[in-house]
Amino acid sequence: MTDKQLLRERFKAARKQLSEEELESLSLQIANRSLALPIWDGQYYHLFLTIEKQREIDTQFLLHILHGRDKSVVVSKSNFDDHTLAHFLLEEHTQLKVSTFGIPEPVDGLQVQAEKLDVVFVPLLAFDKQGHRVGYGKGFYDRFLAQCRPDCLFVGLSLFDPVETIAHEAQDIPLHFGVCPNGIHTF
């Protein structure tokens, strides 16, 4: 088993141990910590919507912050045939549907190209002290982040503190920031 596979198993198991109250509290702490990030001058912010069955961070708190700051929020729709993401502006009338994988996704809407994004909040299972991350292993976000402008900022959101180091490959795109309940990590 690879380093990444072991980390996936370890952090999925750790998530399952959290109560609903702990998950909500940690998610709120992460959203509040994000307010100290130097990322708020942009207009287009990509936010992942929570996969509840994966016990992910509840991003509703961040969504409220983004709307309160009058930011344009962009969400994705997954294509599992080619492991790519299409991005759509999240508007008041945007209809969301939970996919067979448990991902809340826009049914349709105004498509936004990755090059337009200023900040991407990145889902992950774990990250290390150098900004490398472990996701679910399908490469959706590495393909997506590679399409963003060079000045786009990548912010990983984690329920847990970083690990020391994660093995990575050339195509793995590191984060600029990692936010966890205990603090912000800059890379």
C-alpha positions in Angstrom: 0.0 0.0 0.0 1.3 3.5 -0.9 1.8 6.4 1.5 -1.2 8.1 0.0 -3.4 5.0 0.3 -2.5 4.7 4.0 -3.2 8.4 4.6 -6.6 8.1 2.8 -7.6 5.2 5.1 -6.3 6.8 8.2 -8.1 10.2 7.7 -11.3 8.7 6.4 -11.4 6.6 9.6 -10.6 9.7 11.7 -13.5 11.6 10.1 -15.9 8.8 10.9 -15.0 9.1 14.6 -16.2 12.7 14.7 -19.7 13.4 16.1 -22.0 15.7 14.2 -21.4 18.4 16.8 -17.6 18.1 16.5 -17.8 18.2 12.7 -19.9 21.3 12.8 -17.7 23.0 15.4 -14.5 22.2 13.4 -16.1 23.4 10.2 -17.0 26.7 11.8 -13.5 27.1 13.2 -12.0 26.6 9.7 -14.3 29.1 8.2 -13.4 31.7 10.9 -9.7 31.0 10.5 -10.0 31.6 6.8 -10.9 35.2 7.5 -7.3 35.9 8.3 -6.1 34.7 4.9 -4.8 37.3 2.4 -7.2 36.1 -0.2 -10.2 38.4 -0.1 -9.4 40.9 -2.9 -10.6 38.6 -5.7 -14.0 38.2 -7.2 -14.3 34.6 -8.3 -14.0 31.9 -5.6 -14.4 28.2 -6.3 -15.9 26.3 -3.4 -16.5 22.6 -3.1 -19.9 21.6 -1.7 -19.9 19.1 1.1 -20.2 15.4 0.5 -22.0 14.5 3.7 -21.4 10.7 3.4 -17.6 11.4 3.2 -17.9 13.5 6.5 -16.3 16.4 4.7 -16.0 19.9 6.2 -19.3 21.7 6.1 -18.6 24.5 3.6 -21.9 26.3 4.3 -20.1 28.6 6.8 -17.6 29.6 4.1 -20.4 30.1 1.6 -22.1 32.6 4.0 -18.8 34.4 4.3 -18.3 34.6 0.5 -21.9 35.8 0.0 -21.5 38.3 2.8 -18.4 39.7 1.0 -20.4 39.9 -2.3 -18.1 37.4 -4.0 -19.0 35.3 -7.0 -19.1 31.7 -5.9 -18.3 28.9 -8.4 -19.1 25.2 -7.9 -18.3 22.1 -9.9 -20.0 19.3 -11.7 -17.9 16.1 -12.0 -17.5 14.0 -15.1 -16.5 10.5 -14.0 -15.9 9.3 -17.6 -12.8 11.5 -18.0 -12.3 12.7 -14.4 -12.8 16.4 -15.2 -14.8 19.1 -13.6 -17.1 21.7 -15.2 -17.6 24.9 -13.2 -20.8 26.9 -12.8 -21.6 30.2 -11.1 -23.7 29.5 -8.0 -26.6 31.9 -8.2 -29.8 32.2 -6.1 -31.8 30.2 -8.6 -29.1 27.5 -9.2 -30.7 24.1 -8.8 -28.5 21.5 -7.1 -28.8 17.8 -7.3 -26.9 15.2 -5.3 -25.1 12.8 -7.7 -24.8 9.1 -7.3 -21.4 9.8 -5.6 -23.1 12.0 -3.0 -21.8 15.2 -4.5 -24.1 18.2 -4.5 -23.8 19.6 -8.1 -25.5 22.3 -10.2 -28.0 20.9 -12.7 -27.0 23.6 -15.2 -26.2 27.3 -15.2 -23.7 29.8 -16.3 -20.4 28.1 -17.0 -17.2 29.7 -15.7 -13.7 28.8 -17.1 -11.0 27.9 -14.6 -8.8 30.8 -15.8 -11.3 33.2 -14.4 -10.9 32.0 -10.8 -9.0 34.0 -8.2 -9.2 31.5 -5.3 -9.9 27.8 -5.1 -10.9 26.1 -1.8 -9.6 22.6 -2.2 -11.1 19.5 -0.6 -8.6 17.0 0.8 -8.2 14.2 3.3 -4.7 15.3 4.5 -1.9 17.7 3.7 1.7 18.1 4.7 3.9 20.9 5.9 5.1 21.6 2.4 1.6 22.0 0.9 1.2 18.6 -0.7 -2.1 17.0 -0.3 -4.0 13.7 -0.5 -7.5 13.7 -2.0 -9.7 10.8 -3.0 -7.2 9.6 -5.7 -9.0 10.3 -9.0 -7.0 13.4 -9.9 -10.0 15.7 -10.5 -8.4 18.6 -8.6 -4.9 18.2 -10.0 -6.4 18.4 -13.5 -8.5 21.4 -12.5 -5.8 23.3 -10.6 -3.5 23.0 -13.6 -6.0 24.9 -15.7 -6.1 27.9 -13.3 -4.1 31.1 -13.8 -0.6 31.2 -12.2 -1.7 33.8 -9.7 -4.8 31.8 -8.6 -4.6 30.9 -4.9 -5.2 27.3 -3.7 -6.5 26.9 -0.1 -6.8 23.4 1.3 -9.4 22.9 4.1 -8.6 20.1 6.6 -10.3 18.9 9.8 -6.9 17.8 11.0 -3.4 19.3 11.4 -0.8 18.6 8.6 1.3 15.5 8.6 5.1 15.8 8.3 5.5 14.8 4.6 3.5 13.2 1.8 5.1 11.5 -1.2 4.2 13.5 -4.4 4.7 13.4 -8.1 5.4 16.1 -10.7 1.8 16.4 -11.7 0.6 17.0 -8.1 -0.1 20.6 -7.6 0.6 22.0 -4.1 -1.5 24.4 -2.0 -0.6 28.0 -1.2 -2.4 27.7 2.2 -3.8 25.0 4.4 -6.5 25.9 6.9 -7.3 23.6 9.8 -9.1 24.3 13.1 -5.7 24.9 14.9 -4.4 27.4 12.4 -3.3 28.5 9.0 -0.2 27.1 7.2 1.4 29.0 4.4 3.5 27.4 1.6 
